[in-house]
Amino acid sequence: MEVRKIVITGGPSTGKTALIEYLEKNGHTCYHEIIRTMTLEAKKEIDPKSLRSNPLAFVKDPQRFNQKLLEGRTQQFLDAQKKRNTPIFFDRGIPDVLAYMDFFKQPYPPAYEKTCITYKYDRVIILPPWREIFISDGERMESYEEAVVLYDHLRETYTRLGYDLVSLPKGSLEERMNHIYMIIKEL
């Protein structure tokens, strides 16, 4: 059986990480968001007073940061190819790098888009903005308004790359997981 790779994406604070952890707790193979670790590392290199929004807005070398992020997400994709269990879930996908770079008005080389086209996921599930659960913390520094705009950038980027996005309704973790099961049943 071919491995089915499912991306769960959306703006900050939409419940992606909690959902990934819940899926994992229920026996699924999941790849976690790698930017949190990268953000903690980036914060060590700067004056804490200069912290703004997302690490892409404050790292010394955004291009290098994005390259590492793109490579990390590509490696997750390649690692998933070796798994026998299916489906496999990803907390964000390779195209998220482009969406965030677009949001921050950072140019990227054509190779970034080529990577997104080369490594295609089987389904992309997008979580809509959800004000009631929105929080900002040490790794997620965007405002709710920025989260909504990032959601729009994610939708546009994935659509431009040929994906049919499936929006996941708000609900409990179990309700969301069951909805995902209905979505991937069609694959």
C-alpha positions in Angstrom: 0.0 0.0 0.0 1.3 3.4 -0.9 1.9 5.8 2.0 -0.7 8.5 2.1 0.8 11.8 3.2 -1.7 14.3 4.8 -0.7 17.9 5.7 -2.6 19.7 8.4 -2.0 23.4 7.9 -3.5 26.7 8.8 -2.6 30.0 10.4 -1.2 30.2 13.9 -3.3 29.0 16.8 -6.0 27.0 14.9 -5.4 23.7 16.8 -3.0 22.1 14.4 -0.5 21.0 17.0 -3.1 19.7 19.4 -4.7 17.8 16.6 -1.4 16.3 15.5 -0.7 15.2 19.1 -4.2 13.7 19.3 -3.7 11.8 16.1 -0.4 10.5 17.3 -1.9 9.5 20.7 -4.4 7.5 18.6 -1.7 5.5 16.9 -0.9 7.5 13.8 2.5 8.4 12.6 2.9 12.2 12.7 5.6 14.6 11.9 5.7 17.6 14.2 6.2 21.3 13.3 10.0 21.9 13.2 9.9 25.7 13.3 9.3 25.8 17.1 12.8 24.3 17.7 14.3 26.6 15.1 12.6 29.6 16.7 14.0 28.8 20.1 17.5 28.5 18.5 17.1 31.8 16.6 16.0 33.6 19.7 19.3 32.8 21.4 21.2 34.8 18.7 19.3 38.1 19.2 18.5 40.8 21.7 15.2 39.7 23.3 13.9 43.3 22.9 14.0 43.0 19.2 11.6 40.1 19.1 8.8 40.6 16.6 6.1 38.4 15.2 7.6 35.4 13.5 11.3 34.4 13.4 11.3 35.2 9.7 10.9 38.8 10.8 13.9 38.9 13.2 16.5 36.3 12.2 19.8 37.7 10.9 19.6 35.6 7.7 16.0 34.9 6.8 17.1 33.2 3.5 19.3 30.7 5.5 16.5 30.1 8.0 14.0 29.4 5.3 16.4 27.1 3.5 16.9 25.1 6.7 13.1 25.0 7.2 12.5 23.9 3.6 15.2 21.2 4.0 13.7 20.0 7.3 10.2 19.7 5.9 11.6 18.0 2.8 13.5 15.5 4.9 10.2 14.8 6.9 8.5 14.0 3.5 11.4 11.7 2.5 11.4 10.0 5.8 7.6 9.3 5.5 8.2 7.6 2.2 10.1 4.9 4.0 7.2 4.2 6.4 4.8 1.3 5.9 2.0 2.6 8.0 -0.5 5.0 6.5 -1.8 7.6 6.6 1.0 9.8 7.9 0.2 13.3 9.1 2.4 16.4 8.9 2.0 19.6 11.1 2.6 21.9 8.1 4.0 21.0 4.7 6.7 22.2 2.5 4.5 24.9 0.8 4.0 26.6 4.1 7.6 27.9 3.7 6.5 29.8 0.6 3.3 31.1 2.1 5.2 32.6 5.1 7.8 34.1 2.9 5.1 35.7 0.8 3.5 37.0 4.0 6.8 38.6 5.0 7.5 39.8 1.4 10.7 37.8 1.2 11.7 36.6 -2.2 12.6 33.0 -2.8 14.5 31.2 -5.6 12.5 29.1 -8.2 14.1 26.0 -6.6 11.8 26.5 -3.6 8.7 26.2 -5.7 10.2 23.3 -7.6 10.7 21.5 -4.3 7.0 22.0 -3.5 6.0 20.6 -6.9 8.4 17.6 -6.7 7.3 16.5 -3.2 3.5 16.4 -3.4 1.2 15.5 -0.5 -1.9 13.3 -1.0 -4.2 15.6 0.8 -4.0 19.0 2.5 -6.4 19.8 5.3 -6.5 23.5 6.3 -7.8 24.7 9.7 -9.6 28.1 9.6 -8.8 30.9 12.0 -10.4 30.3 15.4 -10.4 33.4 17.7 -11.7 31.5 20.7 -8.6 29.3 21.0 -6.1 31.9 19.7 -3.1 32.5 22.0 0.3 34.1 21.4 3.3 32.6 23.2 7.1 32.5 23.1 7.1 30.6 19.8 3.9 31.8 18.3 4.1 35.5 18.3 1.7 36.6 15.6 -1.5 38.6 16.4 -4.9 37.2 15.5 -5.1 39.6 12.6 -1.8 38.3 11.3 -3.0 34.7 11.7 -6.0 35.5 9.5 -3.7 37.0 6.8 -1.3 34.0 7.0 -4.3 31.7 6.6 -5.1 33.5 3.4 -1.5 33.2 2.2 -1.5 29.5 2.9 -4.8 28.9 1.0 -3.4 30.9 -2.0 0.0 29.1 -2.0 -1.4 25.6 -1.8 -4.1 26.4 -4.4 -1.5 27.9 -6.8 0.5 24.7 -6.4 -2.4 22.6 -7.5 -3.9 21.4 -4.3 -7.6 21.1 -3.5 -7.8 22.1 0.1 -10.2 20.6 2.5 -11.3 22.9 5.3 -11.7 21.2 8.7 -14.6 22.5 10.8 -14.0 23.7 14.4 -14.8 21.1 17.0 -13.4 18.9 19.7 -10.2 16.9 18.9 -12.2 13.7 18.6 -14.7 15.4 16.2 -11.9 16.8 14.1 -10.1 13.4 14.0 -13.3 11.7 12.9 -13.8 14.3 10.2 -10.3 13.7 9.0 -11.1 10.0 8.8 -14.0 10.8 6.5 -11.8 13.0 4.3 -9.0 10.5 3.9 -11.4 7.6 3.3 -11.9 9.1 -0.2 -8.2 8.8 -1.0 
